[in-house]
Structure formats: structure tokens, C-alpha cells
Amino acid sequence: MRAPGGRADAGLVTEPAVGFALLAPLLGTGAHIHLPLVLLGWMLVLKLSRSAREGLVGSLALYALGLAGLLAAGAALALGAAGTAGSVREVAVLVLGLAGIRLGGSVLFRVGLPLLGLRPPRMVEDLATFAGYVLWAMVRLSQVGVDLGSIVTTSAVITAIVAFSLQETLGNIFGGATLQLENSIHVGDWLKVGDVVGRVVDIRWRSTLVETRNWETVVIPNSALMKERFTILGRRSGEPVQWRRWIRFSVSFDVPPRRVIQAVEEALRRARIAGVAAEPPPNCVLMDVDASTMEYAVRYWLTDLAADDPTDSAVRERLFAAFRRAGLHFAFGEQIVHVVQSGEAEDERRRRRDLDQRIAVLRRIELFGGFSDAEREALAGHLVYAPFVAGETLTRQGDVAHWLYLVVSGEVEVVFDAGNGQRRPLSAIRGGAPGAFFGEMGLLTGAPRTASVVARTDVECYRLDKEGFEQVLKARPAIAGELSTLMARRKADLASAQEELSEAARARLLEHSRGELLGRIRRFFNLGSDH
């Protein structure tokens, strides 16, 4: 029996037995490789991600179609339709070969090479598979008696026509190949092309897919990437992926630039903000001076490029809190405003209302329980409003700062730095309580901070510095004795609770601590020994 090409075909059998005729085409095309290929295909389907499975499922379906074609060829041969059987068999063998090449390429590039630590671009797999398709088609055409030389000669003109008509498509294909072979961009890179900013999720033959932060998928032709300039965000040779961000603000001329820069940089470097790199540290620079204000910019390095706006917002919160603590204000363009005479009276009422609120805070603090109303009012005039954002460090262990903090609202935690990065919580201070203050040793004796204080929540505080307290203390030096007695009592109560001191031991400790603290207060404020 002869095949459609006119020559004898050893793959077709002439036995009349129907059962053997059905199996002969399978045996003639290498039945020993069908089952392993199918099993490998299904293992890949189970192993790979959902998006990568779709192509393999199609390959397995094509493979099953080829096997069904072989069975159909066997059935046609058993029924005596030899010509039909030969044609069906050739098509089935061609389909089986194509499907087998696809499955084999998937096994090699998605399982075998990754096990060896090699992960070539997806386009390399596609090119190798395509080359296998062409080679297999040429082999099958040669086996059925087709003259390949005439095909190549005839196809040259056709190829030129097709190439001319599909030059844009071919430009995209070659552009995609160039991008992958040069490793210009990778899946996962953040890309900026024109007004599009997003993360690369796939690089295909014709296009590159970019997902934006707005849940949009932008399809960019590869030829456009080859022709236009594009920016890969956050990539620098030998450095981690992070992208510098700018936050601009304005301050009036009457504030020295060094004061602004120092306040901003200190606040940002002491805070732990998610998404802000520790290295390089955030910094503040004076950018410009216009007709009415001085323009500044905070620059920080973003580590999570998908969270740009939320991280900008967190930095602005720290910036706002730092300005309030430092008594600074943001500036705006100057405008002409007509002020009526009643404005001064309103300003005075507002100032008095704010002063009364500060006096009320001082009344609640036991440290100032022995102060007169006049003394509290004098102190209230020196209180500086100091808000903090959750996570910020209010005071750091070892620092020397002559400030007392009064916690109005929120909660802070006192922690001890034991070294090697170990931090041990000691206590918590809640706003509004009689003991809602800390830093009294720094204010009264100049001693370094013995622990750090970190904001658990957003916190509102008032801060009192040495200069403001010194005026009241020198007006009535006896206050030093009252404060030393109160502080010594707190120290003795703490020691008694920890060590279960007897009443006599507690009294001795109280007297010793009182004398020591009183001496340190006098020396720190230069009160002299007569007071």
C-alpha cells in the first residue's frame, strides 16, 4: 500500500484484524514516548501557576487530539480506506510532534533549567519551540516526498511581501527579543514611559504589560519602548531597590534656614516610618527663595514603590508635628487682608483661652502641686506645644536635654536600651494623669536621659525648658526644696516597692535623696547654698 505521496509507507499496516489495525499507528509512531510526555505535562500543570497552566493545558489537548487522529487512522485502515487512513495519520503525526515539542520545551525551560539555577527569558523558550516546530514540519514534508528546495525558492518572494506588510508587528517582535536578550527590563521592574508609571508584569512577543497603582494594565508595544526613552524606577547598580521622593514646603523669611533643616532632619531620622529607607537618610534642603517665602524640600528614599502616596502622607505627618514642636509655621503666598479693629480683642481672648488651658494642665501635674496660681501662670507662658506621631521617639536614652514633657493626651512608653538592639519596656505614661510627665531630672539637674520614651499613639504634649522654669525658680528659690522632696519621695516609694524596705530604711533613703537632689538643683540653676 502507498501513502498519498506515492511511495510505500512502512507506518501503515495491511493486516485485516481490526484490533491490530487500531493499535498499529500508535506503535509505528513511538508509543513508548506518549505516556511519559502526557505524565510530564500533567505534572507541569499541577506545579505551575494558574496563568502559566493555560498554554500547557492547550498543548495536552492538542496531544490528545493527535492520539485520537492515530486511532481514527487505524479505524479507517481496518475499514479498507487506506488513502484516508494515510492522510489522517500524517496529520495526526504532525500534530503529535508539535504538541510533543511544546511539552518538551516546557519541561526543559520551566523545570530542568531552573533546577540547574538557569532562568532564561520566556522569549528564549518561545524561540526554541518555534525552531522545533519548523524543523519538525520540514522533516514531515520531506518524508511525504515534498521538495523542500522548491518551497524555499518560492517562499522567498512571499516572505518579502509578508515582511513588508507586517513590518510594525515584526518591529514589536524584534523589539521584545532585544529587550529580553539585553536584560534592559525585567518582570517586576517599575517603569515610567511618558505619563505611565507602573510595574512590569509580562514581556511578550509584541508588547510589554505594565500594571499601574490605579489597577490599570497598560499594553505598551515593544517597538515604542525601543524608540522612546523610558525610566526604570528605583534601580541602581549594586544598590537595593529604592526611589527618591520629594516633598516641598515653604517657610517665611524670618526663620533661619539652619533651624528649619535641623528640626526636619532630626524628626525624620529619629522616626521609624514604614517604607522609608534608613540609608541614605532623609534630608532637607533649601531649594529656592521667591518674592515672599523660602522654598524647602524633604528628600527621602522609598523602599516600597507601590506605596508612594501613603508614605508621602506619613512623612508629611512627621513634618507637621516637627514644625509644631519647634514653634514653626508653614508659609503661604502673601495676600492683602483688611483687618477690623476688633481683631486685637479677639486675639487677646484667644491668647487668654490658650493660657487657661495650659494652667489647667499644670494644676493636674503633681510636680507643680505646691505652686501658686501666679507661678503656674508664669510657667504656662513658657510651655511649648509639642505633638508627636505614633512611633516617634520623644526623648532618647543618653541625650542631654533640659526639657520637661507634660503629656496632655495619648500614651507613651518608657523603654530601656540594654545594648545589642535589645529594648526593655519599663512603664507607660497616659495623658491627663497626675503623673503624666517625664524628663524632670533633665530639667532640674541637667542629668542625661536614663531611658527612651516612644509614642505608642499620637500624643499631644507641652514642653517646658530650663530658661522658662528658671525665672520662676529664682523668683522663689524655696521651690527647689519642695521639688527635691517630691522627687525624693517618688524615688523612695519605687525603691521600697522593689526591695521591700523597712520604714527606717525608707526614711534614710528619703533624706539622703532629698539632700542630694536639692544640691544638684541648686548647682544647676546657680542658686547658691544660702537658699
Summary of the structure (lengths in Angstrom):
residues: 531
radius of gyration: 40.7
end to end distance: 128.6
largest distance: 130.9
contacts: 1544
relative contact order: 0.05
helix: 53%
strand: 19%
